[in-house]
Amino acid sequence: MRSADTQGWCTAGELLRRETRSRGIQMIEITDLHKRFNTGTPNEVYALRGINLTIKEGDFVTIIGTNGSGKSTLLNAIAGTFLPDTGRIRIAGEDVTNRTDFQRAKHIARVFQNPFMGTAPGMTIAENLHMAYLRGRKVYPAIRLDAARRQEYGKEVEQLEMQLEDRLDNVIGALSGGQRQALTLLMAVLNRPKVLLLDEHTAALDPKSAAQVIKLTRRFVEKGNLTTFMVTHSMQQALDLGCRTIMMHRGGIIDDLTLDEKRRMTVNDLLAKFAELRQAERLTDEMLVALRRDYL
């Protein structure tokens, strides 16, 4: 049974998304994408196998799969961490296939699993937010961290519900992992990126902090109508969040669930889909045990 909060997310947030999708605005187009690592060596890995995926503006897509299935690799391909062997990636109609990560940075914001990766620990909360605000902007004329801007940042931080709005001069390195991850998420959405990539961004947090960051994720994605990919090891999160769920295995997409399909499914239904892979001799008993351990 879904919670009222989750149902509210799927209905209210979906109104704007359906209107956007009806206009047919394609934010991400991935065509026949292949990637091998360590090619021609005993350690060769076929990480992405012919990925074809179209994501419209405002879609919130959750991604689940077996270990080593290509979930994070797919996010890395979108971000430009590596260049593909073959295939095409377009973002907002622009071919970015052969562009590096810093060249794609104007389109993309990302939050990693490690809460210590997204912030500068020796800088204050206000300084980190100001750095995020200036990302991609012209450096001249200079935009100073003055009293008015600090007041704006205080209002933004207040949304986190962590009593940090009066601690803008605190060094971020002194905060907890949950607080830092919430601030990292805020920094990622501050300038409304075209694409938001969330790579298991609650996996390293305690349950209370993880629940708060998921609550903030819902809020920010809906408010900004952000095109979002979220890799998760929680099947319940995969079903509760977003309008689509992609299932990956051995570098390929094996299923793409719509919002209506997600609403009718349970965690056991998702596990049954992976069990079907086992019956097709594509998933071993050991992999199925690992799925239950990692996702339940």
Buried (B, 14 or more C-beta within 10 A) or exposed (E): EBEEEBEEBBEEBBEEBEEBBEEEEBBBBBBEBBBBBEEEEEEEBBBBBEBEBEBBBBBBBBBBBBEBBBBBBBBBBBBBBBEBBEBBBBBBEEEBBEBEBEEBBEBBBBBBBBBBEBBEEEBBBBBBBBBBBBBEEEEEEEEEBEEEBBEEBBEBBEBBEBEBBEBBEBBBEEBEBBBBBBBBBBBBBBBEBBBBBBBBBBBBBEEEBBEBBBBBBBBBBBEBBBBBBBBBBBBBBBBBBBBBBBBBBBBBBBBEBEBEBBEEBEBEBBBEBBBEBBEEEBBEEEBBEBBEEBBE
